[in-house]
Amino acid sequence: MERFVEKFCKFWYYFSRIAGLMGITLIHKKMRTAIKNVRELKVYQMAFDTAMQIFIKSKEFPKEEKYSPTDQIRRSSRSVCSNLAEGWNKREYRAAFACKLTEAVQESAETQTWLEFSLKCGYLDLIIFKQLHEKYEHIIAQLLTMKRKSSTFIIPS
């Protein structure tokens, strides 16, 4: 029985590699479901929800900071989602997809920087800062994992 399993695994490995080169997906329906649009991605949902939390909290920032941290933190947090959405629609081209994921990571890091400024200026309390900062750590990790495994998201042309 062991030899059969070993031979089958070897066969499946080579068969799946050849099928992959031909653009054929060999994934059982129960193992993974196809994602139809970017809004179904957990990283998109987390980034969107966190951007909305930042929007709500930034309404409490002083009016004189309207064009500095308030505007910048809102823009960078929203850009994470928009870059991810743009990249999702460029999945035919691995380099373009990876580039947009990189931009989303950069916008996440910028948002973390604006969160730090907001904390130091007294616009956010430490608990809120830690929660939002930690969420962006998770978002960055998920985006980097997507980039590392970008070939699994590419649409064969």
C-alpha positions in Angstrom: 0.0 0.0 0.0 2.9 2.4 0.8 4.4 2.0 -2.6 1.0 2.7 -4.2 0.6 5.9 -2.2 4.2 6.9 -3.0 3.7 6.2 -6.7 0.4 8.0 -6.8 1.8 11.1 -5.0 4.7 11.2 -7.5 2.3 10.8 -10.4 0.0 13.5 -9.0 2.9 15.9 -8.6 4.1 15.6 -12.2 0.5 15.5 -13.5 -0.4 18.7 -11.7 2.8 20.4 -12.8 2.1 19.6 -16.5 -1.6 20.7 -16.0 -0.5 23.9 -14.4 1.8 24.7 -17.4 -1.2 24.1 -19.6 -3.4 26.5 -17.6 -5.5 23.8 -16.1 -6.5 24.0 -12.4 -6.6 20.8 -10.5 -8.3 21.9 -7.2 -11.2 20.1 -5.7 -14.2 22.3 -5.1 -14.2 21.5 -1.4 -10.5 22.5 -1.0 -10.9 26.1 -2.3 -13.7 28.2 -3.7 -13.1 30.7 -6.5 -13.1 34.3 -5.5 -15.3 36.2 -7.9 -14.4 39.8 -6.9 -12.0 41.7 -4.8 -14.6 42.4 -2.1 -14.6 38.7 -1.2 -10.9 38.8 -0.1 -10.5 38.8 3.6 -7.6 41.3 3.3 -9.8 43.7 1.3 -12.6 43.4 3.9 -10.2 44.1 6.8 -8.6 47.0 5.0 -12.0 48.5 4.2 -13.3 48.1 7.7 -10.1 49.6 9.2 -10.2 52.6 6.8 -13.8 53.2 7.9 -12.8 53.1 11.5 -10.0 55.6 10.8 -12.5 57.9 9.0 -14.8 57.8 12.0 -12.0 58.5 14.5 -10.5 61.2 12.3 -13.7 63.2 12.5 -12.6 63.9 16.1 -9.3 65.5 15.0 -9.0 69.3 15.4 -10.3 71.4 12.5 -6.9 73.1 12.1 -5.4 69.6 11.1 -7.9 69.2 8.3 -5.2 69.1 5.6 -2.4 67.4 7.4 -3.0 64.2 9.4 -6.7 64.1 8.9 -6.6 64.2 5.1 -3.4 62.1 4.7 -4.5 59.3 7.0 -7.9 59.1 5.3 -6.3 59.0 1.8 -3.6 56.4 2.6 -6.0 54.1 4.4 -8.4 54.2 1.4 -5.6 53.7 -1.0 -4.9 50.3 0.4 -8.3 49.1 -0.9 -8.1 51.0 -4.2 -4.7 49.6 -5.0 -5.8 46.1 -4.1 -8.9 46.5 -6.3 -6.8 47.8 -9.2 -4.3 44.9 -8.8 -7.1 42.4 -8.7 -8.3 43.6 -12.1 -4.7 43.3 -13.5 -4.3 39.7 -12.6 -3.6 38.7 -16.2 -0.2 40.3 -15.8 1.8 39.0 -12.8 4.1 42.0 -12.6 1.3 44.5 -12.7 -0.6 42.5 -10.0 2.5 42.3 -7.8 3.2 46.1 -8.3 -0.3 47.0 -7.0 0.1 44.7 -4.0 3.4 46.5 -3.3 1.7 49.8 -3.5 -1.0 48.6 -1.1 1.7 47.5 1.4 3.3 51.0 1.0 0.0 52.7 1.7 -0.5 50.5 4.7 2.9 51.5 6.1 2.1 55.2 5.4 -1.2 54.8 7.3 0.7 53.4 10.2 3.0 56.4 10.2 0.1 58.8 10.2 -1.4 56.8 13.1 1.9 57.3 15.0 1.7 61.1 14.4 -1.9 61.1 15.5 -1.0 59.3 18.7 1.9 61.7 19.5 -0.2 64.7 18.8 -2.9 63.5 21.2 -5.6 62.9 18.6 -5.8 59.1 19.3 -5.5 57.3 22.6 -3.0 54.5 23.0 -5.7 51.7 23.0 -7.2 52.8 19.6 -3.7 53.3 18.2 -2.6 49.8 19.1 -5.8 48.3 17.7 -5.5 50.1 14.4 -1.7 49.6 14.1 -2.1 45.9 14.8 -4.8 45.6 12.1 -2.4 47.2 9.6 0.3 44.7 10.6 -2.1 41.9 9.7 -3.1 43.6 6.4 0.6 44.0 5.4 1.3 40.4 6.3 -1.7 39.2 4.1 -0.7 41.4 1.2 2.9 40.2 1.3 1.6 36.6 1.4 -0.5 37.3 -1.7 2.5 38.8 -3.4 4.7 35.9 -2.6 2.0 33.5 -3.9 0.9 35.8 -6.7 1.0 33.0 -9.3 -2.0 31.4 -7.6 -4.1 34.5 -8.4 -3.1 35.0 -12.0 -5.7 34.6 -14.7 -4.4 32.6 -17.6 -4.8 34.5 -20.8 
